[in-house]
Amino acid sequence: MTEPASGIPAASATVPADPPALAGPPSQGPTPPDSTPLGSAPLGSAQPGSAQPGSAQPGSIQPGSAQPGSAQPGSTLPGSQHRRLANESEALLAASSAAVVAGLAGLLIFFGRTPPLWGGVSLGLVSAGAVLVLGLASAYIGYWRSRYQPDQHWRLGLPAWKFIVDASTVALVHALIAAIATVAVFLLLQRSFQGLTVDIYAATVGMAVVSGLAAYWIYLSVYDISTRKLSGLLVLFMVMSIVASMATSQDPKWWEYHFSQLGTVGGASSGLFNLSLIVAGFFITTFAVYLDRDLRSLIAQGVLVKPWSAGLCSGAFVAMGLLLAGVGVVPLSVSFLIHTLFASGMAVVFILLLLASPFILRGLPRRFFLVCGSFLAALIVSLVLFYPVGYFNLTAFELIAFVIIYGWIAVFIRLLDALATRND
């Protein structure tokens, strides 16, 4: 058999039976795959390297095809981006629902009235109540929905009673922060526009807008909850609630005694102060659940040496939270002894945690333990200045102790967050 002019043996030019050989003139030499002679195949046949209508070629962009990094209509978004968009959509739905409900309530409450910004049945007071109620609903729904996020699946395994307690404290903290902020805003507006009253339509719109904004912020906050955010919310809540109690106290000389005096003078300020202590105490127990998970993660990564450190540390936070709640449950006017035992017990647990931290939390950076020592030294110095030196009174000492305790918590949580981020 005569070999073609190209010098390639005939056997090597034989085309396999599947796919069928294409009709055409014999090859006149080695032809590159993407330089097939024009007309070597009938119209409509598929040739290697040829671009047929509707065919997908490597590296080519076909209409409707999804390319890496390109945004094609109908293309699937990355998981994290899709979750963020879904979160925003749900938050907007919560805000819209809250605004509609608040608007309808405003029409009923303000019918036939021209309410002031603050004072009596005012726009500020009714709006704060709406923010509190609708904020609670928004927080409950958002916190329940957030369990299905990839980094929150562990909460699905919590007992029902624990989830209810956690959801209630998280919801109350958010709703109270929003309500206190609403009161503060309308008080400032009333002082800025003294004597101003609004008609039913302006009051309804204002109430709807305030409630919608509060529900939007609350839903986004609870949906993306974390240990670091919980610590910040705890400090913000305590500061806002205590300042509000001080500003509305019926006893202008309360500071000559101690902070516990705020819970004994009666009126709304005492109720707010005691309620804030109770909510903050149970909020710390919720915070301890997240802290326990973060510490166990560091143990698994080999950062912390002691395998039992997570349980002991989170247990100390639970004890401090329950003792703080006890301070609010039993005001000074009810029982001086029990109230003092709760307050002193919280301080003792905190001091023991500071003293034992180099042993319990072995593996953390040495700088953290130096910070712990400085916080403990500051607490001891302030105690000596209170008694026996008498440089300042009990209120000042309690204020300094508050700053030291919550300042240490903030530093501790930020350090854990930095370690987790670095190891990730």
SEKEMAR-460595 format. One record per residue (C-alpha): residue number from 1; residue in three letters; x, y, z. Coordinates in steps of 0.02 Angstrom, whole numbers. Last residue first. Layout:
<recs>
[NUM, "Ala", [X, Y, Z]];
...
</recs>
This chain:
<recs>
[424, "Asp", [-407, 1536, 3059]];
[423, "Asn", [-270, 1537, 3190]];
[422, "Arg", [-250, 1725, 3177]];
[421, "Thr", [-437, 1756, 3185]];
[420, "Ala", [-458, 1645, 3338]];
[419, "Leu", [-314, 1731, 3426]];
[418, "Ala", [-383, 1904, 3387]];
[417, "Asp", [-556, 1854, 3449]];
[416, "Leu", [-484, 1784, 3610]];
[415, "Leu", [-388, 1946, 3637]];
[414, "Arg", [-542, 2052, 3602]];
[413, "Ile", [-640, 1949, 3728]];
[412, "Phe", [-512, 1971, 3867]];
[411, "Val", [-492, 2158, 3836]];
[410, "Ala", [-681, 2185, 3843]];
[409, "Ile", [-699, 2079, 4000]];
[408, "Trp", [-557, 2175, 4083]];
[407, "Gly", [-643, 2341, 4046]];
[406, "Tyr", [-805, 2271, 4114]];
[405, "Ile", [-726, 2230, 4280]];
[404, "Ile", [-614, 2384, 4293]];
[403, "Val", [-749, 2509, 4242]];
[402, "Phe", [-873, 2435, 4366]];
[401, "Ala", [-743, 2435, 4504]];
[400, "Ile", [-709, 2620, 4470]];
[399, "Leu", [-895, 2659, 4481]];
[398, "Glu", [-915, 2558, 4640]];
[397, "Phe", [-767, 2651, 4718]];
[396, "Ala", [-842, 2819, 4669]];
[395, "Thr", [-1009, 2772, 4745]];
[394, "Leu", [-927, 2710, 4905]];
[393, "Asn", [-846, 2878, 4943]];
[392, "Phe", [-678, 2950, 4892]];
[391, "Tyr", [-511, 2984, 4978]];
[390, "Gly", [-566, 2886, 5132]];
[389, "Val", [-391, 2818, 5169]];
[388, "Pro", [-456, 2660, 5256]];
[387, "Tyr", [-553, 2624, 5147]];
[386, "Phe", [-596, 2709, 4983]];
[385, "Leu", [-416, 2742, 4934]];
[384, "Val", [-373, 2565, 4989]];
[383, "Leu", [-510, 2493, 4878]];
[382, "Ser", [-453, 2599, 4731]];
[381, "Val", [-275, 2534, 4753]];
[380, "Ile", [-336, 2353, 4759]];
[379, "Leu", [-440, 2373, 4600]];
[378, "Ala", [-297, 2457, 4508]];
[377, "Ala", [-179, 2316, 4561]];
[376, "Leu", [-302, 2186, 4496]];
[375, "Phe", [-317, 2275, 4329]];
[374, "Ser", [-127, 2288, 4318]];
[373, "Gly", [-106, 2104, 4355]];
[372, "Cys", [-232, 2055, 4222]];
[371, "Val", [-140, 2166, 4098]];
[370, "Leu", [22, 2076, 4140]];
[369, "Phe", [-72, 1913, 4113]];
[368, "Phe", [-123, 1972, 3940]];
[367, "Arg", [55, 2020, 3897]];
[366, "Arg", [110, 1841, 3928]];
[365, "Pro", [12, 1783, 3777]];
[364, "Leu", [-118, 1647, 3810]];
[363, "Gly", [-55, 1470, 3836]];
[362, "Arg", [-102, 1454, 4018]];
[361, "Leu", [-281, 1514, 4042]];
[360, "Ile", [-317, 1426, 4206]];
[359, "Phe", [-143, 1451, 4281]];
[358, "Pro", [-109, 1631, 4232]];
[357, "Ser", [-297, 1668, 4256]];
[356, "Ala", [-301, 1612, 4438]];
[355, "Leu", [-282, 1784, 4518]];
[354, "Leu", [-398, 1869, 4394]];
[353, "Leu", [-530, 1734, 4412]];
[352, "Leu", [-518, 1745, 4602]];
[351, "Ile", [-542, 1933, 4593]];
[350, "Phe", [-696, 1913, 4483]];
[349, "Val", [-773, 1782, 4596]];
[348, "Val", [-744, 1892, 4749]];
[347, "Ala", [-824, 2045, 4666]];
[346, "Met", [-979, 1945, 4619]];
[345, "Gly", [-991, 1877, 4796]];
[344, "Ser", [-981, 2052, 4869]];
[343, "Ala", [-1131, 2111, 4769]];
[342, "Phe", [-1235, 1956, 4808]];
[341, "Leu", [-1188, 1958, 4992]];
[340, "Thr", [-1226, 2145, 5003]];
[339, "His", [-1402, 2120, 4935]];
[338, "Ile", [-1431, 1974, 5052]];
[337, "Leu", [-1377, 2075, 5205]];
[336, "Phe", [-1464, 2239, 5161]];
[335, "Ser", [-1628, 2153, 5126]];
[334, "Val", [-1778, 2234, 5038]];
[333, "Ser", [-1716, 2415, 5035]];
[332, "Leu", [-1548, 2361, 4965]];
[331, "Pro", [-1632, 2282, 4815]];
[330, "Val", [-1653, 2093, 4805]];
[329, "Val", [-1689, 2046, 4623]];
[328, "Gly", [-1564, 2174, 4557]];
[327, "Val", [-1417, 2113, 4663]];
[326, "Gly", [-1471, 1934, 4625]];
[325, "Ala", [-1450, 1968, 4439]];
[324, "Leu", [-1271, 2018, 4474]];
[323, "Leu", [-1245, 1857, 4571]];
[322, "Leu", [-1316, 1755, 4427]];
[321, "Gly", [-1202, 1841, 4303]];
[320, "Met", [-1047, 1823, 4410]];
[319, "Ala", [-1082, 1636, 4433]];
[318, "Val", [-1109, 1613, 4245]];
[317, "Phe", [-945, 1704, 4213]];
[316, "Ala", [-853, 1589, 4334]];
[315, "Gly", [-929, 1438, 4248]];
[314, "Ser", [-866, 1503, 4080]];
[313, "Cys", [-690, 1505, 4152]];
[312, "Leu", [-703, 1334, 4233]];
[311, "Gly", [-781, 1248, 4082]];
[310, "Ala", [-659, 1323, 3958]];
[309, "Ser", [-506, 1290, 4067]];
[308, "Trp", [-540, 1104, 4080]];
[307, "Pro", [-423, 1055, 3936]];
[306, "Lys", [-279, 1155, 4013]];
[305, "Val", [-148, 1205, 3884]];
[304, "Leu", [-238, 1339, 3784]];
[303, "Val", [-173, 1372, 3609]];
[302, "Gly", [-177, 1190, 3552]];
[301, "Gln", [-307, 1216, 3415]];
[300, "Ala", [-433, 1107, 3509]];
[299, "Ile", [-406, 1212, 3665]];
[298, "Leu", [-431, 1372, 3565]];
[297, "Ser", [-597, 1304, 3500]];
[296, "Arg", [-647, 1255, 3676]];
[295, "Leu", [-615, 1435, 3729]];
[294, "Asp", [-726, 1504, 3591]];
[293, "Arg", [-868, 1384, 3634]];
[292, "Asp", [-859, 1426, 3819]];
[291, "Leu", [-862, 1612, 3780]];
[290, "Tyr", [-1021, 1590, 3678]];
[289, "Val", [-1107, 1503, 3824]];
[288, "Ala", [-1035, 1630, 3948]];
[287, "Phe", [-1116, 1774, 3852]];
[286, "Thr", [-1284, 1693, 3883]];
[285, "Thr", [-1244, 1689, 4069]];
[284, "Ile", [-1187, 1871, 4056]];
[283, "Phe", [-1356, 1916, 3981]];
[282, "Phe", [-1437, 1838, 4134]];
[281, "Gly", [-1346, 1963, 4244]];
[280, "Ala", [-1374, 2108, 4125]];
[279, "Val", [-1562, 2075, 4126]];
[278, "Ile", [-1568, 2072, 4316]];
[277, "Leu", [-1457, 2225, 4337]];
[276, "Ser", [-1558, 2322, 4207]];
[275, "Leu", [-1722, 2276, 4292]];
[274, "Asn", [-1655, 2345, 4457]];
[273, "Phe", [-1603, 2510, 4378]];
[272, "Leu", [-1760, 2528, 4271]];
[271, "Gly", [-1874, 2496, 4419]];
[270, "Ser", [-1778, 2621, 4525]];
[269, "Ser", [-1787, 2753, 4388]];
[268, "Ala", [-1974, 2725, 4360]];
[267, "Gly", [-2020, 2772, 4538]];
[266, "Gly", [-1946, 2719, 4703]];
[265, "Val", [-1789, 2779, 4792]];
[264, "Thr", [-1720, 2604, 4824]];
[263, "Gly", [-1638, 2548, 4661]];
[262, "Leu", [-1537, 2706, 4636]];
[261, "Gln", [-1471, 2688, 4814]];
[260, "Ser", [-1378, 2533, 4754]];
[259, "Phe", [-1258, 2652, 4668]];
[258, "His", [-1194, 2714, 4835]];
[257, "Tyr", [-1226, 2848, 4968]];
[256, "Glu", [-1183, 3028, 4922]];
[255, "Trp", [-1225, 2985, 4740]];
[254, "Trp", [-1410, 2974, 4784]];
[253, "Lys", [-1416, 3161, 4821]];
[252, "Pro", [-1535, 3207, 4678]];
[251, "Asp", [-1662, 3079, 4742]];
[250, "Gln", [-1803, 3062, 4616]];
[249, "Ser", [-1685, 2976, 4495]];
[248, "Thr", [-1716, 3013, 4310]];
[247, "Ala", [-1538, 3057, 4258]];
[246, "Met", [-1459, 2924, 4369]];
[245, "Ser", [-1574, 2787, 4302]];
[244, "Ala", [-1540, 2839, 4122]];
[243, "Val", [-1353, 2839, 4157]];
[242, "Ile", [-1369, 2664, 4232]];
[241, "Ser", [-1468, 2599, 4083]];
[240, "Met", [-1354, 2674, 3951]];
[239, "Val", [-1192, 2617, 4033]];
[238, "Met", [-1254, 2441, 4070]];
[237, "Phe", [-1323, 2418, 3895]];
[236, "Leu", [-1167, 2482, 3808]];
[235, "Val", [-1054, 2370, 3914]];
[234, "Leu", [-1160, 2216, 3880]];
[233, "Leu", [-1180, 2258, 3696]];
[232, "Gly", [-991, 2268, 3675]];
[231, "Ser", [-967, 2100, 3760]];
[230, "Leu", [-1105, 2021, 3654]];
[229, "Lys", [-1026, 2089, 3494]];
[228, "Arg", [-861, 2005, 3537]];
[227, "Thr", [-945, 1841, 3578]];
[226, "Ser", [-1043, 1842, 3415]];
[225, "Ile", [-1215, 1891, 3350]];
[224, "Asp", [-1246, 1917, 3164]];
[223, "Tyr", [-1435, 1891, 3164]];
[222, "Val", [-1453, 1981, 3330]];
[221, "Ser", [-1378, 2142, 3262]];
[220, "Leu", [-1464, 2141, 3092]];
[219, "Tyr", [-1635, 2114, 3173]];
[218, "Ile", [-1605, 2249, 3304]];
[217, "Trp", [-1549, 2380, 3179]];
[216, "Tyr", [-1700, 2352, 3065]];
[215, "Ala", [-1823, 2344, 3210]];
[214, "Ala", [-1758, 2510, 3278]];
[213, "Leu", [-1769, 2594, 3107]];
[212, "Gly", [-1947, 2532, 3082]];
[211, "Ser", [-2004, 2588, 3255]];
[210, "Val", [-1933, 2763, 3231]];
[209, "Val", [-2008, 2780, 3057]];
[208, "Ala", [-2180, 2718, 3110]];
[207, "Met", [-2186, 2833, 3262]];
[206, "Gly", [-2137, 2983, 3157]];
[205, "Val", [-2266, 2942, 3023]];
[204, "Thr", [-2404, 2924, 3153]];
[203, "Ala", [-2355, 3083, 3245]];
[202, "Ala", [-2348, 3182, 3082]];
[201, "Tyr", [-2520, 3118, 3032]];
[200, "Ile", [-2601, 3143, 3203]];
[199, "Asp", [-2545, 3323, 3221]];
[198, "Val", [-2384, 3380, 3304]];
[197, "Thr", [-2347, 3488, 3456]];
[196, "Leu", [-2199, 3603, 3487]];
[195, "Gly", [-2193, 3696, 3653]];
[194, "Gln", [-2005, 3684, 3668]];
[193, "Phe", [-1916, 3634, 3509]];
[192, "Ser", [-1736, 3600, 3567]];
[191, "Arg", [-1786, 3537, 3739]];
[190, "Gln", [-1919, 3426, 3661]];
[189, "Leu", [-1795, 3363, 3532]];
[188, "Leu", [-1670, 3318, 3669]];
[187, "Leu", [-1804, 3223, 3765]];
[186, "Phe", [-1858, 3140, 3602]];
[185, "Val", [-1682, 3075, 3568]];
[184, "Ala", [-1654, 3015, 3747]];
[183, "Val", [-1819, 2920, 3749]];
[182, "Thr", [-1779, 2835, 3584]];
[181, "Ala", [-1604, 2787, 3645]];
[180, "Ile", [-1682, 2709, 3800]];
[179, "Ala", [-1803, 2610, 3691]];
[178, "Ala", [-1665, 2549, 3573]];
[177, "Ile", [-1553, 2493, 3716]];
[176, "Leu", [-1702, 2412, 3802]];
[175, "Ala", [-1750, 2316, 3644]];
[174, "His", [-1572, 2254, 3614]];
[173, "Val", [-1545, 2198, 3794]];
[172, "Leu", [-1718, 2120, 3805]];
[171, "Ala", [-1695, 2020, 3645]];
[170, "Val", [-1525, 1952, 3698]];
[169, "Thr", [-1593, 1908, 3869]];
[168, "Ser", [-1748, 1823, 3799]];
[167, "Ala", [-1655, 1728, 3663]];
[166, "Asp", [-1529, 1660, 3788]];
[165, "Val", [-1663, 1608, 3913]];
[164, "Ile", [-1769, 1527, 3777]];
[163, "Phe", [-1618, 1439, 3702]];
[162, "Lys", [-1571, 1372, 3873]];
[161, "Trp", [-1747, 1306, 3904]];
[160, "Ala", [-1750, 1219, 3734]];
[159, "Pro", [-1585, 1131, 3763]];
[158, "Leu", [-1445, 1188, 3647]];
[157, "Gly", [-1406, 1077, 3497]];
[156, "Leu", [-1467, 1202, 3367]];
[155, "Arg", [-1346, 1328, 3443]];
[154, "Trp", [-1200, 1233, 3364]];
[153, "His", [-1267, 1279, 3193]];
[152, "Gln", [-1213, 1460, 3221]];
[151, "Asp", [-1061, 1471, 3106]];
[150, "Pro", [-1155, 1397, 2957]];
[149, "Gln", [-1309, 1506, 2985]];
[148, "Tyr", [-1465, 1409, 3035]];
[147, "Arg", [-1468, 1475, 3213]];
[146, "Ser", [-1488, 1652, 3145]];
[145, "Arg", [-1675, 1626, 3119]];
[144, "Trp", [-1710, 1609, 3305]];
[143, "Tyr", [-1607, 1764, 3346]];
[142, "Gly", [-1693, 1863, 3208]];
[141, "Ile", [-1868, 1810, 3262]];
[140, "Tyr", [-1837, 1848, 3446]];
[139, "Ala", [-1752, 2013, 3406]];
[138, "Ser", [-1891, 2074, 3293]];
[137, "Ala", [-2024, 2031, 3422]];
[136, "Leu", [-1928, 2116, 3562]];
[135, "Gly", [-1900, 2269, 3453]];
[134, "Leu", [-2087, 2277, 3417]];
[133, "Val", [-2125, 2288, 3603]];
[132, "Leu", [-1984, 2405, 3655]];
[131, "Val", [-1992, 2514, 3499]];
[130, "Ala", [-2180, 2533, 3520]];
[129, "Gly", [-2157, 2587, 3701]];
[128, "Ala", [-2022, 2711, 3652]];
[127, "Ser", [-2135, 2779, 3515]];
[126, "Val", [-2277, 2805, 3639]];
[125, "Leu", [-2163, 2901, 3757]];
[124, "Gly", [-2082, 3006, 3621]];
[123, "Leu", [-2244, 3051, 3531]];
[122, "Ser", [-2321, 3107, 3694]];
[121, "Val", [-2457, 3043, 3809]];
[120, "Gly", [-2381, 3137, 3955]];
[119, "Gly", [-2223, 3235, 3916]];
[118, "Trp", [-2114, 3227, 3761]];
[117, "Leu", [-2131, 3274, 3578]];
[116, "Pro", [-2301, 3349, 3611]];
[115, "Pro", [-2463, 3262, 3558]];
[114, "Thr", [-2599, 3344, 3453]];
[113, "Arg", [-2743, 3226, 3490]];
[112, "Gly", [-2906, 3175, 3405]];
[111, "Phe", [-2837, 3005, 3356]];
[110, "Phe", [-2662, 2992, 3429]];
[109, "Ile", [-2679, 2816, 3500]];
[108, "Leu", [-2777, 2739, 3356]];
[107, "Leu", [-2677, 2815, 3214]];
[106, "Gly", [-2516, 2778, 3309]];
[105, "Ala", [-2560, 2594, 3326]];
[104, "Leu", [-2584, 2583, 3138]];
[103, "Gly", [-2416, 2668, 3109]];
[102, "Ala", [-2328, 2556, 3236]];
[101, "Val", [-2394, 2400, 3150]];
[100, "Val", [-2344, 2464, 2977]];
[99, "Ala", [-2171, 2520, 3036]];
[98, "Ala", [-2139, 2354, 3124]];
[97, "Ser", [-2185, 2257, 2967]];
[96, "Ser", [-2073, 2366, 2859]];
[95, "Ala", [-1927, 2348, 2978]];
[94, "Ala", [-1946, 2159, 2989]];
[93, "Leu", [-1955, 2147, 2799]];
[92, "Leu", [-1801, 2257, 2783]];
[91, "Ala", [-1710, 2144, 2906]];
[90, "Glu", [-1763, 1990, 2808]];
[89, "Ser", [-1697, 2064, 2646]];
[88, "Glu", [-1534, 2117, 2729]];
[87, "Asn", [-1508, 1942, 2797]];
[86, "Ala", [-1547, 1863, 2628]];
[85, "Leu", [-1420, 1978, 2546]];
[84, "Arg", [-1291, 1933, 2677]];
[83, "Arg", [-1328, 1747, 2658]];
[82, "His", [-1310, 1757, 2468]];
[81, "Gln", [-1144, 1846, 2487]];
[80, "Ser", [-1080, 1711, 2604]];
[79, "Gly", [-1139, 1569, 2490]];
[78, "Pro", [-1068, 1640, 2329]];
[77, "Leu", [-1202, 1700, 2208]];
[76, "Thr", [-1278, 1583, 2077]];
[75, "Ser", [-1296, 1657, 1903]];
[74, "Gly", [-1468, 1713, 1843]];
[73, "Pro", [-1397, 1855, 1739]];
[72, "Gln", [-1211, 1834, 1726]];
[71, "Ala", [-1092, 1917, 1850]];
[70, "Ser", [-918, 1862, 1799]];
[69, "Gly", [-787, 1798, 1922]];
[68, "Pro", [-778, 1627, 1840]];
[67, "Gln", [-885, 1627, 1683]];
[66, "Ala", [-1066, 1572, 1678]];
[65, "Ser", [-1131, 1544, 1501]];
[64, "Gly", [-1285, 1640, 1443]];
[63, "Pro", [-1208, 1691, 1278]];
[62, "Gln", [-1046, 1596, 1253]];
[61, "Ile", [-878, 1659, 1311]];
[60, "Ser", [-735, 1559, 1238]];
[59, "Gly", [-592, 1492, 1345]];
[58, "Pro", [-631, 1311, 1304]];
[57, "Gln", [-768, 1306, 1173]];
[56, "Ala", [-954, 1284, 1210]];
[55, "Ser", [-1059, 1250, 1055]];
[54, "Gly", [-1218, 1351, 1022]];
[53, "Pro", [-1163, 1404, 849]];
[52, "Gln", [-1008, 1309, 800]];
[51, "Ala", [-834, 1374, 839]];
[50, "Ser", [-703, 1263, 758]];
[49, "Gly", [-555, 1199, 858]];
[48, "Pro", [-594, 1018, 824]];
[47, "Gln", [-723, 1006, 687]];
[46, "Ala", [-909, 978, 710]];
[45, "Ser", [-1006, 953, 550]];
[44, "Gly", [-1140, 1080, 500]];
[43, "Leu", [-1069, 1113, 327]];
[42, "Pro", [-968, 967, 262]];
[41, "Ala", [-789, 950, 314]];
[40, "Ser", [-622, 992, 230]];
[39, "Gly", [-699, 1151, 161]];
[38, "Leu", [-571, 1265, 240]];
[37, "Pro", [-416, 1170, 290]];
[36, "Thr", [-409, 1124, 476]];
[35, "Ser", [-291, 1244, 566]];
[34, "Asp", [-344, 1215, 747]];
[33, "Pro", [-284, 1035, 761]];
[32, "Pro", [-121, 1070, 670]];
[31, "Thr", [-110, 986, 499]];
[30, "Pro", [31, 865, 470]];
[29, "Gly", [47, 841, 283]];
[28, "Gln", [-66, 837, 131]];
[27, "Ser", [-206, 742, 213]];
[26, "Pro", [-319, 649, 97]];
[25, "Pro", [-471, 739, 31]];
[24, "Gly", [-630, 739, 133]];
[23, "Ala", [-761, 631, 214]];
[22, "Leu", [-765, 629, 402]];
[21, "Ala", [-724, 469, 493]];
[20, "Pro", [-857, 405, 610]];
[19, "Pro", [-835, 440, 797]];
[18, "Asp", [-813, 299, 841]];
[17, "Ala", [-740, 193, 700]];
[16, "Pro", [-566, 256, 733]];
[15, "Val", [-481, 356, 593]];
[14, "Thr", [-335, 270, 505]];
[13, "Ala", [-194, 393, 475]];
[12, "Ser", [-73, 298, 585]];
[11, "Ala", [-103, 138, 486]];
[10, "Ala", [-60, 226, 324]];
[9, "Pro", [114, 267, 383]];
[8, "Ile", [154, 454, 387]];
[7, "Gly", [276, 509, 251]];
[6, "Ser", [174, 660, 204]];
[5, "Ala", [163, 602, 26]];
[4, "Pro", [43, 467, 75]];
[3, "Glu", [108, 288, 88]];
[2, "Thr", [69, 167, -53]];
[1, "Met", [0, 0, 0]];
</recs>
